[in-house]
Amino acid sequence: MPRKISSIAPAWWDYTTLDDALIQEVAQLTPEKMLQLSRPGFKVVFYDTLEDFYLAEALEYITAWKQSTDDNPFGVCGPIGPTEHLPLVARIVNALDLSLKSAHFWGMDEWLINGKEVSADHPLSFEKADRELCFNRMREELRMPDAQLHFPKADTEAYRKSWEGVHCALMQGGQGDIKHWAFNDPPRREGKYQDNPPPPEEYRKLATRVVDLHPITIAQNARTSGGGNITLVPTQAITVGPVETWKAEKVSIWHAGLHDNPFGQRLTTYMISQNIQDTSVPMSLLADHPNVQFNFYRKGIGSCAVEMH
């Protein structure tokens, strides 16, 4: 039997196609009940202040990179959004005189325009943000060589090869309105997936690739990065895939309450906790990863109660 049609983008799969009973149950979750959803392989952590939240996020980078040696290199795959921790990462590296000469970094994604990744001087470039907010603020004698900073390109071969022979200690990210990590958006509702979305085991075979972006993702990036001007936001991107994600020893997702809403934060927490995997909610597939941590700013969790404004 065909699933519901999306109420926000009928040509796509997304969380609005889930069963109504699941949606209603999720909306009733209190923060206290969310905190109890930890299980082996999935940990839920709350932070009471933004200072503690972003410092903890920054320290994950430091802890991962400190393991790296010349004969056993370690790396971090990091996001754009949240970005508030990135200057803290550079400040800690400088303060500790922490040499990153053996360490690696992978950017999660980048915009694509006319079949080509945007240049690092494009105002929305993720590489530009990573460099300006973090790596350019590190002292040059501490920063890893440029060859060990890996940013995805339209030709994904070099980026995918860069994961070979290096331990990814940490993949860190946020969660978008469409319940993605990186730009692993829900697929289109077409072809053999007209009536039901692809099975999770098929989605997990996807590696770094060029993707079409769900309309909600485009609108969100306009809101968070472009003052709401949707015409600024490309409709395609290159994104790290599940294949690389499952190479990471730990996946750490940071919910400050600025990117996804109260319902979305509850939905993926519940689905991962209960091992409910559905590709209309890509983040739910992390239920199958052995080490996932969801980090919440307590005041950003909000409520799903109806309020008229």
VOBA-713260 format. One line per field, with one value per atom (N, C-alpha, C): residue number from 1; atom name; y, x, z. Coordinates in steps of 0.2 Angstrom, whole numbers. Each point is the difference from the previous one (the first is absolute). Example, Ala and Ser with C-alpha at 12.3 -4.5 7.8 and 13.67 -1.06 7.14 Angstrom:
// VOBA-713260
lummi = (1	1	1	2	2	2)
torpa = (N	CA	C	N	CA	C)
yy = (-28	6	6	5	6	5)
xx = (66	-4	4	-2	4	-4)
zz = (39	0	0	-4	1	3)
// end
This chain:
// VOBA-713260
lummi = (1	1	1	2	2	2	3	3	3	4	4	4	5	5	5	6	6	6	7	7	7	8	8	8	9	9	9	10	10	10	11	11	11	12	12	12	13	13	13	14	14	14	15	15	15	16	16	16	17	17	17	18	18	18	19	19	19	20	20	20	21	21	21	22	22	22	23	23	23	24	24	24	25	25	25	26	26	26	27	27	27	28	28	28	29	29	29	30	30	30	31	31	31	32	32	32	33	33	33	34	34	34	35	35	35	36	36	36	37	37	37	38	38	38	39	39	39	40	40	40	41	41	41	42	42	42	43	43	43	44	44	44	45	45	45	46	46	46	47	47	47	48	48	48	49	49	49	50	50	50	51	51	51	52	52	52	53	53	53	54	54	54	55	55	55	56	56	56	57	57	57	58	58	58	59	59	59	60	60	60	61	61	61	62	62	62	63	63	63	64	64	64	65	65	65	66	66	66	67	67	67	68	68	68	69	69	69	70	70	70	71	71	71	72	72	72	73	73	73	74	74	74	75	75	75	76	76	76	77	77	77	78	78	78	79	79	79	80	80	80	81	81	81	82	82	82	83	83	83	84	84	84	85	85	85	86	86	86	87	87	87	88	88	88	89	89	89	90	90	90	91	91	91	92	92	92	93	93	93	94	94	94	95	95	95	96	96	96	97	97	97	98	98	98	99	99	99	100	100	100	101	101	101	102	102	102	103	103	103	104	104	104	105	105	105	106	106	106	107	107	107	108	108	108	109	109	109	110	110	110	111	111	111	112	112	112	113	113	113	114	114	114	115	115	115	116	116	116	117	117	117	118	118	118	119	119	119	120	120	120	121	121	121	122	122	122	123	123	123	124	124	124	125	125	125	126	126	126	127	127	127	128	128	128	129	129	129	130	130	130	131	131	131	132	132	132	133	133	133	134	134	134	135	135	135	136	136	136	137	137	137	138	138	138	139	139	139	140	140	140	141	141	141	142	142	142	143	143	143	144	144	144	145	145	145	146	146	146	147	147	147	148	148	148	149	149	149	150	150	150	151	151	151	152	152	152	153	153	153	154	154	154	155	155	155	156	156	156	157	157	157	158	158	158	159	159	159	160	160	160	161	161	161	162	162	162	163	163	163	164	164	164	165	165	165	166	166	166	167	167	167	168	168	168	169	169	169	170	170	170	171	171	171	172	172	172	173	173	173	174	174	174	175	175	175	176	176	176	177	177	177	178	178	178	179	179	179	180	180	180	181	181	181	182	182	182	183	183	183	184	184	184	185	185	185	186	186	186	187	187	187	188	188	188	189	189	189	190	190	190	191	191	191	192	192	192	193	193	193	194	194	194	195	195	195	196	196	196	197	197	197	198	198	198	199	199	199	200	200	200	201	201	201	202	202	202	203	203	203	204	204	204	205	205	205	206	206	206	207	207	207	208	208	208	209	209	209	210	210	210	211	211	211	212	212	212	213	213	213	214	214	214	215	215	215	216	216	216	217	217	217	218	218	218	219	219	219	220	220	220	221	221	221	222	222	222	223	223	223	224	224	224	225	225	225	226	226	226	227	227	227	228	228	228	229	229	229	230	230	230	231	231	231	232	232	232	233	233	233	234	234	234	235	235	235	236	236	236	237	237	237	238	238	238	239	239	239	240	240	240	241	241	241	242	242	242	243	243	243	244	244	244	245	245	245	246	246	246	247	247	247	248	248	248	249	249	249	250	250	250	251	251	251	252	252	252	253	253	253	254	254	254	255	255	255	256	256	256	257	257	257	258	258	258	259	259	259	260	260	260	261	261	261	262	262	262	263	263	263	264	264	264	265	265	265	266	266	266	267	267	267	268	268	268	269	269	269	270	270	270	271	271	271	272	272	272	273	273	273	274	274	274	275	275	275	276	276	276	277	277	277	278	278	278	279	279	279	280	280	280	281	281	281	282	282	282	283	283	283	284	284	284	285	285	285	286	286	286	287	287	287	288	288	288	289	289	289	290	290	290	291	291	291	292	292	292	293	293	293	294	294	294	295	295	295	296	296	296	297	297	297	298	298	298	299	299	299	300	300	300	301	301	301	302	302	302	303	303	303	304	304	304	305	305	305	306	306	306	307	307	307	308	308	308	309	309	309)
torpa = (N	CA	C	N	CA	C	N	CA	C	N	CA	C	N	CA	C	N	CA	C	N	CA	C	N	CA	C	N	CA	C	N	CA	C	N	CA	C	N	CA	C	N	CA	C	N	CA	C	N	CA	C	N	CA	C	N	CA	C	N	CA	C	N	CA	C	N	CA	C	N	CA	C	N	CA	C	N	CA	C	N	CA	C	N	CA	C	N	CA	C	N	CA	C	N	CA	C	N	CA	C	N	CA	C	N	CA	C	N	CA	C	N	CA	C	N	CA	C	N	CA	C	N	CA	C	N	CA	C	N	CA	C	N	CA	C	N	CA	C	N	CA	C	N	CA	C	N	CA	C	N	CA	C	N	CA	C	N	CA	C	N	CA	C	N	CA	C	N	CA	C	N	CA	C	N	CA	C	N	CA	C	N	CA	C	N	CA	C	N	CA	C	N	CA	C	N	CA	C	N	CA	C	N	CA	C	N	CA	C	N	CA	C	N	CA	C	N	CA	C	N	CA	C	N	CA	C	N	CA	C	N	CA	C	N	CA	C	N	CA	C	N	CA	C	N	CA	C	N	CA	C	N	CA	C	N	CA	C	N	CA	C	N	CA	C	N	CA	C	N	CA	C	N	CA	C	N	CA	C	N	CA	C	N	CA	C	N	CA	C	N	CA	C	N	CA	C	N	CA	C	N	CA	C	N	CA	C	N	CA	C	N	CA	C	N	CA	C	N	CA	C	N	CA	C	N	CA	C	N	CA	C	N	CA	C	N	CA	C	N	CA	C	N	CA	C	N	CA	C	N	CA	C	N	CA	C	N	CA	C	N	CA	C	N	CA	C	N	CA	C	N	CA	C	N	CA	C	N	CA	C	N	CA	C	N	CA	C	N	CA	C	N	CA	C	N	CA	C	N	CA	C	N	CA	C	N	CA	C	N	CA	C	N	CA	C	N	CA	C	N	CA	C	N	CA	C	N	CA	C	N	CA	C	N	CA	C	N	CA	C	N	CA	C	N	CA	C	N	CA	C	N	CA	C	N	CA	C	N	CA	C	N	CA	C	N	CA	C	N	CA	C	N	CA	C	N	CA	C	N	CA	C	N	CA	C	N	CA	C	N	CA	C	N	CA	C	N	CA	C	N	CA	C	N	CA	C	N	CA	C	N	CA	C	N	CA	C	N	CA	C	N	CA	C	N	CA	C	N	CA	C	N	CA	C	N	CA	C	N	CA	C	N	CA	C	N	CA	C	N	CA	C	N	CA	C	N	CA	C	N	CA	C	N	CA	C	N	CA	C	N	CA	C	N	CA	C	N	CA	C	N	CA	C	N	CA	C	N	CA	C	N	CA	C	N	CA	C	N	CA	C	N	CA	C	N	CA	C	N	CA	C	N	CA	C	N	CA	C	N	CA	C	N	CA	C	N	CA	C	N	CA	C	N	CA	C	N	CA	C	N	CA	C	N	CA	C	N	CA	C	N	CA	C	N	CA	C	N	CA	C	N	CA	C	N	CA	C	N	CA	C	N	CA	C	N	CA	C	N	CA	C	N	CA	C	N	CA	C	N	CA	C	N	CA	C	N	CA	C	N	CA	C	N	CA	C	N	CA	C	N	CA	C	N	CA	C	N	CA	C	N	CA	C	N	CA	C	N	CA	C	N	CA	C	N	CA	C	N	CA	C	N	CA	C	N	CA	C	N	CA	C	N	CA	C	N	CA	C	N	CA	C	N	CA	C	N	CA	C	N	CA	C	N	CA	C	N	CA	C	N	CA	C	N	CA	C	N	CA	C	N	CA	C	N	CA	C	N	CA	C	N	CA	C	N	CA	C	N	CA	C	N	CA	C	N	CA	C	N	CA	C	N	CA	C	N	CA	C	N	CA	C	N	CA	C	N	CA	C	N	CA	C	N	CA	C	N	CA	C	N	CA	C	N	CA	C	N	CA	C	N	CA	C	N	CA	C	N	CA	C	N	CA	C	N	CA	C	N	CA	C	N	CA	C	N	CA	C	N	CA	C	N	CA	C	N	CA	C	N	CA	C	N	CA	C	N	CA	C	N	CA	C	N	CA	C	N	CA	C	N	CA	C	N	CA	C	N	CA	C	N	CA	C	N	CA	C	N	CA	C	N	CA	C	N	CA	C	N	CA	C	N	CA	C	N	CA	C	N	CA	C	N	CA	C	N	CA	C	N	CA	C	N	CA	C	N	CA	C	N	CA	C	N	CA	C	N	CA	C	N	CA	C	N	CA	C	N	CA	C	N	CA	C	N	CA	C	N	CA	C	N	CA	C	N	CA	C	N	CA	C	N	CA	C	N	CA	C	N	CA	C	N	CA	C	N	CA	C	N	CA	C	N	CA	C	N	CA	C	N	CA	C	N	CA	C	N	CA	C	N	CA	C	N	CA	C	N	CA	C	N	CA	C	N	CA	C	N	CA	C)
yy = (-6	6	6	5	6	4	3	4	7	4	7	4	5	5	5	3	5	6	3	6	6	0	5	0	-6	-1	-6	0	-6	-5	3	-4	-3	1	-3	-4	-4	-3	5	0	3	-2	3	-3	1	4	1	-6	-5	-6	-6	2	-5	-2	-5	-2	5	2	6	-2	-7	-2	2	-2	2	7	4	7	3	-2	2	-2	-6	-3	5	1	4	7	3	7	1	-6	0	-1	-1	-1	6	0	5	-1	6	-1	-5	-1	-5	-7	-1	-7	-1	6	0	-3	3	-2	-7	-3	-7	-5	3	-4	-3	2	-3	-8	-3	-7	-2	-6	-2	2	4	2	7	2	7	3	6	4	7	2	6	5	6	4	7	3	7	4	7	5	6	3	5	7	1	6	0	5	0	0	3	0	-7	-4	-7	-4	1	-4	1	6	1	-2	1	-2	-8	-3	-8	-2	4	-2	1	6	1	-5	-2	-5	-7	-1	-7	0	6	1	-2	4	-1	-7	-3	-7	-5	1	-4	1	6	2	-2	0	-2	-7	-4	-7	-1	5	-1	0	-4	-1	-1	1	0	-7	-6	-6	-3	4	-2	7	2	7	-1	5	1	6	0	6	1	6	2	2	-2	2	5	6	6	3	4	3	7	3	7	1	1	1	-6	1	6	2	7	2	4	1	4	-3	-7	-3	1	2	-1	5	6	5	-3	-3	-3	-6	-4	-5	3	5	4	3	3	3	-6	-5	-6	-3	-1	-2	4	7	5	0	0	0	-6	-6	-6	-1	4	-2	-7	-1	-7	0	-4	-1	-5	2	-4	-2	-1	-1	-7	-5	-6	-1	5	-1	2	-2	1	3	4	2	-1	-2	-1	5	4	4	-4	1	-5	1	6	2	6	1	7	1	6	2	-2	-2	-1	5	3	4	-1	-2	-2	-5	-5	-6	1	5	2	2	-2	2	8	3	7	1	6	1	3	-1	2	8	4	7	1	-5	1	2	5	2	-6	-5	-6	-6	1	-6	-3	-6	-3	-1	-1	0	7	5	7	1	-2	0	-4	-6	-4	3	3	3	7	4	6	0	-5	0	-4	-5	-5	0	-3	-2	7	5	6	3	-1	3	-4	-6	-4	3	-1	2	-5	3	-4	-6	1	-6	-5	1	-5	-4	4	-2	-6	-4	-6	3	-4	2	1	4	1	-7	-4	-6	-5	2	-4	3	5	3	-2	-4	-3	3	3	3	-3	-2	-4	4	-3	3	-4	3	-3	-7	0	-6	-3	-5	-2	-5	-2	-5	1	6	2	0	3	0	-7	-4	-7	-3	0	-3	3	6	3	-4	-3	-4	-6	-2	-7	1	-4	1	5	3	5	-2	0	-1	6	-1	6	-1	3	0	2	5	4	3	-1	3	5	6	5	4	1	4	2	4	2	-4	2	-3	5	-1	5	-1	5	-1	-6	-3	-6	-6	1	-6	-3	4	-3	1	-4	2	2	4	3	2	-2	1	-7	-5	-6	1	3	1	-6	1	-6	0	-5	-1	3	1	1	-6	2	-5	-2	-4	-2	-7	-2	-7	-5	-5	-5	2	6	3	5	-2	5	-2	-6	-2	0	-2	-1	3	3	2	-6	2	-6	-3	-7	-3	3	0	3	-4	-6	-3	2	2	3	7	4	7	0	-5	0	-2	-2	-1	6	6	6	3	2	3	7	4	7	1	5	0	7	1	6	-1	5	-2	6	-1	5	1	7	1	1	-3	1	7	2	7	3	-4	2	2	-4	1	7	1	7	6	-1	5	1	-5	1	3	-2	4	7	2	7	3	-3	3	1	-5	0	3	1	2	6	1	5	5	1	5	-2	-6	-2	1	2	1	-7	-4	-6	0	5	0	0	1	-1	-7	-4	-7	-5	-3	-5	-6	-3	-6	-7	0	-6	1	-6	1	-7	0	-6	-2	-6	-2	-6	-1	-6	-5	-6	-5	-4	-5	-5	-4	-2	-4	3	6	3	1	2	0	-6	-6	-6	-2	4	0	3	5	4	-4	1	-4	3	6	3	5	1	5	4	6	5	6	0	5	5	6	6	4	0	3	7	5	7	3	-3	3	5	1	5	-3	-6	-3	-4	-5	-3	2	-2	3	-5	1	-4	-7	0	-7	-4	3	-3	-3	4	-3	-6	0	-6	-6	2	-6	-4	3	-5	-3	4	-4	-6	1	-6	-6	2	-5	-4	4	-4	-4	3	-4	-6	0	-6	-4	2	-4	0	6	0	4	-4	3	1	6	1	6	-1	4	7	0	7	4	-2	3	-2	2	-3	0	4	0	-6	-3	-6	-6	0	-6	0	5	0	-5	-3	-5	-6	-1	-6	2	6	1	-1	-3	-3	6	6	5	7	2	6	4	6	4	7	1	6	5	6	5	6	1	5	6	6	6	0	-1	-1	5	7	5	0	-4	0	-5	-5	-6	3	5	2	-4	1	-4	0	-6	-1	2	4	2	6	0	5	7	4	7	5	4	4	7	2	6	4)
xx = (4	-4	4	-1	4	0	6	0	-3	-2	-2	4	-3	3	3	6	3	-5	-1	-4	5	6	4	4	1	3	-2	-6	-3	4	5	5	5	1	5	-2	4	-1	2	-3	2	-4	1	-3	-7	-3	-8	-3	4	-3	0	2	0	-7	-1	-6	-2	-7	-2	1	-1	1	7	5	7	1	-3	1	-3	-6	-3	4	2	4	6	4	6	-1	-6	-1	-2	-1	-2	6	6	6	2	1	3	8	3	8	2	-4	2	0	-5	-1	5	2	5	7	1	7	0	-6	0	0	1	0	7	5	7	-1	4	1	7	2	7	1	5	1	-3	-4	-4	0	3	0	-3	-4	-3	3	2	4	-4	-1	-2	5	0	4	-4	1	-4	1	6	2	3	0	3	7	3	7	3	-4	2	-1	-5	-2	5	2	5	7	2	6	1	-5	0	0	-3	0	7	4	6	5	-1	5	0	-6	0	5	1	5	7	1	7	1	-4	0	2	-3	1	7	2	6	6	-1	6	2	-4	1	5	1	3	8	3	7	2	7	2	-2	1	-1	-7	-4	-7	-5	-1	-3	-8	-2	-7	-3	-7	-3	-7	-3	-6	-4	-6	-5	-5	1	-4	-5	-5	-5	0	-4	-2	-7	0	-7	0	0	3	7	1	7	3	-4	2	7	0	6	7	0	6	5	-2	6	2	-4	3	5	-1	4	7	0	7	3	-4	3	3	-3	2	7	0	6	6	-2	6	2	-5	2	3	-1	3	7	1	6	-1	-6	-1	1	6	2	-5	-3	-5	4	6	4	-2	-2	-2	-8	-3	-8	-3	-6	-4	-7	-3	-6	-4	-6	-4	-6	-1	-7	-5	-6	-6	-3	0	-4	2	-2	1	-5	-2	-5	3	-5	2	-5	4	-4	3	-5	2	5	-1	4	7	1	7	-1	5	-1	2	-3	1	7	3	7	0	6	1	-1	-1	-2	-7	-4	-7	-3	-5	-2	-3	-3	-3	4	6	5	1	-1	2	7	4	7	3	-3	2	-2	-6	-2	5	2	4	7	3	6	0	-5	0	-2	-4	-2	4	4	4	7	2	7	4	-2	4	1	-3	1	5	2	5	7	5	7	2	4	2	4	4	4	-3	-7	-4	-5	-2	-5	2	-4	1	2	4	1	-6	0	-6	-2	4	-1	-5	0	-3	-7	-2	-7	-3	-5	-4	-7	-1	-7	-3	-6	-3	-1	2	-1	-5	-1	-5	3	6	3	2	-3	0	6	4	4	6	3	5	-2	-6	-3	-1	-3	-2	7	5	6	4	-2	4	-2	-6	-2	4	4	3	7	1	6	0	-5	-1	-6	1	-6	-4	-7	-4	-3	3	-2	-7	-2	-6	-3	-7	-3	-5	0	-4	-4	-7	-4	-6	-4	-7	-5	-6	-6	-4	-2	-4	-7	-4	-8	-2	3	-2	3	3	3	5	5	6	6	5	7	4	5	3	-6	0	-5	-3	-1	-3	-7	-3	-8	-4	-6	-5	0	-1	0	-7	1	-6	-5	-7	-5	-1	4	-1	3	-2	2	-2	4	-2	-1	2	-2	-6	-4	-6	-5	0	-5	3	7	3	7	3	7	5	6	5	1	2	2	6	1	6	6	0	7	2	-5	2	3	-3	2	7	1	7	6	-2	5	3	-4	2	7	4	7	-1	6	0	-2	-5	-3	-3	-2	-4	-7	-4	-7	-4	-6	-5	-3	-1	-2	-8	-2	-7	-2	-6	-2	0	-1	1	7	4	8	2	-3	2	-3	-6	-3	3	2	4	6	4	7	-1	-5	-2	-1	-4	-2	6	5	5	6	1	6	-1	-6	-1	-5	-2	-5	-7	-1	-6	-1	6	0	1	-5	0	4	-1	4	7	3	7	3	-5	2	0	6	0	-5	-2	-5	4	7	4	6	2	6	4	6	4	0	-2	0	3	3	3	-6	2	-6	0	-5	0	6	3	6	5	2	5	-2	-7	-2	1	-1	1	7	5	7	2	-5	2	-1	4	0	-6	-1	-6	-3	-7	-4	-3	1	-2	-4	-6	-5	-2	0	0	-6	-5	-7	0	1	0	-7	-4	-7	-1	6	0	-1	1	0	-6	-2	-6	-4	-7	-5	-1	-4	-2	-2	-5	-2	5	4	6	5	2	4	-2	-7	-3	0	-2	-1	6	5	6	3	-1	3	-4	-7	-4	1	0	1	7	5	7	-1	-3	0	-4	-5	-5	2	6	2	-6	-3	-5	4	2	4	-5	0	-4	4	1	4	-4	-6	-4	3	3	3	8	4	7	4	-1	3	-1	-6	-2	4	3	5	6	1	6	-2	-6	-1	4	3	4	7	2	7	2	6	1	2	1	2	-3	-6	-3	-2	2	-2	-4	-6	-4	1	2	2	-5	-3	-6	2	-1	-1	-7	0	-6	-6	2	-5	-2	4	-2	-4	-2	-4	-8	-2	-6	-6	-6	-6	-4	-4	-4	-7	-1	-7	-2	-6	-3	0	3	0	-1	-5	-2	4	3	4	-3)
zz = (0	0	0	-4	-1	7	1	6	-1	5	-1	-5	-3	-4	5	-1	4	0	6	0	-1	-2	-1	-7	-2	-7	-3	-4	-2	-4	-4	-4	4	7	4	5	3	7	5	6	6	6	6	6	0	-4	0	-3	-3	-3	6	6	5	2	4	3	5	0	5	7	2	7	2	-4	2	1	-5	1	6	2	6	6	0	6	1	-5	0	3	-3	2	8	3	7	5	-3	4	3	7	4	0	1	0	5	6	5	-4	-4	-3	-5	-4	-5	3	6	3	2	1	2	-6	-6	-6	-2	4	-1	0	-3	0	-2	0	-2	-7	-2	-7	-1	4	-1	7	0	6	-1	5	0	5	-1	4	0	6	0	3	-2	2	2	6	3	-3	-2	-3	-7	-4	-6	0	5	1	1	4	1	-6	-4	-6	-5	-2	-5	2	6	3	-1	2	0	-8	-4	-7	-3	2	-2	3	6	3	-3	-4	-3	-6	-3	-5	3	5	4	2	3	2	-5	-6	-6	-3	0	-4	5	6	5	-1	-3	-1	-6	-4	-6	0	-3	-1	-7	-1	-7	-3	4	-3	2	3	1	0	-6	0	1	4	1	-3	-1	-3	3	-2	2	-6	-1	-5	3	-2	3	-4	3	-4	-1	-4	1	3	6	3	5	7	3	-2	0	-1	6	5	5	4	0	3	-4	-6	-4	2	2	3	6	4	6	-1	-5	-2	-1	-4	-2	6	5	6	4	1	4	-3	-6	-4	2	-1	1	8	4	7	3	-3	2	-4	-5	-4	-3	-2	-3	-7	-2	-7	-3	-6	-4	-6	0	-6	-3	4	-2	-1	2	0	-6	-1	-6	2	-5	0	-7	1	-6	1	-5	0	-2	2	-1	-7	-2	-6	-3	-6	-4	-5	-2	-5	-7	-4	-7	-5	-4	-5	-7	-5	-6	-1	4	0	3	3	3	8	4	7	0	5	0	2	-2	3	7	3	7	1	-5	1	-1	-1	-1	7	1	7	4	-4	4	1	-3	0	7	1	6	2	-6	1	3	-3	2	7	3	7	4	-2	4	1	-5	0	4	-1	3	7	2	7	4	-3	4	-2	-6	-2	-1	-3	-1	7	5	7	4	-2	3	-2	5	-2	-6	-4	-6	2	5	2	3	2	3	-5	-5	-4	-5	-1	-5	-7	-4	-7	-4	-5	-3	-4	-1	-4	5	6	5	2	-4	1	-6	0	-5	-1	-5	-2	-6	0	-5	-7	-5	-7	-4	-6	-4	-3	-1	-1	7	2	7	1	-5	1	5	0	4	7	1	7	3	-4	3	1	-4	1	7	1	6	7	0	6	1	-5	0	4	5	4	6	1	5	4	7	4	1	-1	1	7	5	7	1	-4	2	-7	0	-5	4	-1	4	-4	2	-4	3	-4	3	-3	1	-4	-3	-6	-4	1	-2	0	-3	-5	-4	3	6	4	-3	-3	-3	4	-1	2	-7	0	-6	-4	-7	-4	-3	5	-1	1	-5	0	-2	1	-2	-8	-3	-7	-3	-7	-3	0	-1	-1	-7	-3	-7	-1	-6	-3	5	2	4	7	2	7	0	-5	0	6	2	5	7	0	6	-1	6	-1	0	-3	0	7	0	6	3	7	3	-3	-1	-2	-7	-4	-6	1	4	1	3	4	4	-5	-6	-5	-4	2	-4	3	-4	2	-2	1	-2	-7	-1	-7	0	-7	-1	1	4	1	-2	-1	-1	7	2	7	0	6	1	1	-2	0	7	5	7	2	-3	2	-4	-6	-3	4	2	4	7	3	6	0	-5	-1	-2	-4	-1	7	4	7	4	1	4	-2	-7	-3	-5	-2	-5	1	6	2	-3	-2	-3	-7	-3	-8	-3	-2	-2	-7	-4	-6	0	6	1	1	1	3	-6	-2	-5	1	-5	1	0	-1	0	5	2	4	0	2	1	8	1	7	2	6	3	1	-2	0	6	1	5	0	-6	0	4	-1	4	7	1	7	4	-3	4	1	-3	2	6	2	6	6	5	6	4	0	3	-4	0	-3	6	0	5	-3	2	-3	5	-2	5	-2	5	-1	5	-3	4	0	-4	-1	-5	-4	-5	-7	-1	-7	-1	5	-1	6	0	4	6	5	5	-2	-5	-2	-3	-5	-3	5	5	5	3	2	3	-5	-6	-5	-1	-1	-2	6	6	6	2	-1	1	-5	-6	-5	1	1	1	6	6	6	-1	-4	-1	-6	-3	-6	-5	-1	-6	-6	-5	-5	-6	-3	-6	-4	-6	-4	-1	1	0	5	5	6	0	-4	-1	7	4	6	4	-1	4	-2	-6	-1	4	4	5	5	1	5	-1	-6	-2	1	2	1	8	1	7	5	-2	5	-2	2	-2	7	0	5	-2	3	-1	6	-2	5	-1	6	0	4	-2	4	3	7	3	-1	-1	-1	-7	-5	-7	-2	5	-2	-1	4	-1	1	-2	1	-7	0	-6	1	6	1	-5	-2	-5	3	-3	2	-6	0	-5	0	-5	0	-6)
// end
